[in-house]
Structures are given as C-alpha cells and as structure tokens.
Amino acid sequence: MNLRIRDEHEGRDHRVLEVYLEAEDLHIDGWDRGPGTSLISGDGEYEWWKTVAAHDIPRLVELLGGKPGEYILTLLERDYMGPKSYEFERILRESGIPVEMRTWGG
C-alpha cells in the first residue's frame, strides 16, 4: 500500500511525498516539480528516495509518538498527513536513525 502523505500545489510547483513498506523496510519517496526546484535542478524536477531498515521502524514509531507495535503506515496516516508531513521528515532527520538516500535532479 502506497500512502501519499503530501500532495501540494502552489502555483506551478507540485510537491509529493509517499510512504510504503517493501520487504518490511519503510520507503519514503518524494518529488518536487516546478520552478521552485531551480536551485538544484535544471529541468524543474527533483526526486529522492529514502529507506529506513525494518529493525529501525520501532524506534521511529516511538519518536513519532506511536505506541509499541503500532503499524507505521497507520501512524503516518493518522498524524502526519499534509503539512504535518514536514514534521515527520524533521523528526526522521534529527533522529539519528540511519537512512539510505538516493536523489535525482535533471
């Protein structure tokens, strides 16, 4: 199940953030399109992919305010949709949890 926790349009800019589980790892896929990407992308598109290993998900659930054993996608859908998705990203960034990240910008 892919869960789109961000889907924003502001003028010609469009920002999307999706989360899903694959092989028990948490995948966080995002893309920005539009003139707002001009600092990092020559063609108006920037994409990134992050992966949190399955064994780190319980710690992330805890940091996000979830209960032990709570399903990460349920927690994100309940508490981190729309503008709150930025808070999810901040918590993950500051957590010290290892994140594998790949990016693409044209």
Residue, then its C-alpha position, 0 to 999 in steps of 0.5 A: m500500500n502506497l500512502r501519499i502523505r503530501d500532495e501540494h500545489e502552489g502555483r506551478d510547483h507540485r510537491v509529493l511525498e509517499v510512504y510504503l513498506e517493501a520487504e518490511d523496510l519503510h520507503i519514503d519517496g518524494w518529488d518536487r516539480g516546478p520552478g521552485t526546484s531551480l536551485i538544484s535542478g535544471d529541468g524543474e524536477y527533483e526526486w529522492w528516495k529514502t529507506v529506513a531498515a525494518h529493525d529501525i521502524p520501532r524506534l521511529v514509531e516511538l519518536l513519532g509518538g506511536k505506541p509499541g507495535e503500532y503499524i507505521l503506515t497507520l501512524l503516518e496516516r493518522d498524524y502526519m498527513g499534509p503539512k504535518s508531513y514536514e514534521f515527520e521528515r524533521i523528526l526522521r532527520e534529527s533522529g539519528i536513525p540511519v537512512e539510505m538516500r538516493t536523489w535525482g535532479g535533471 
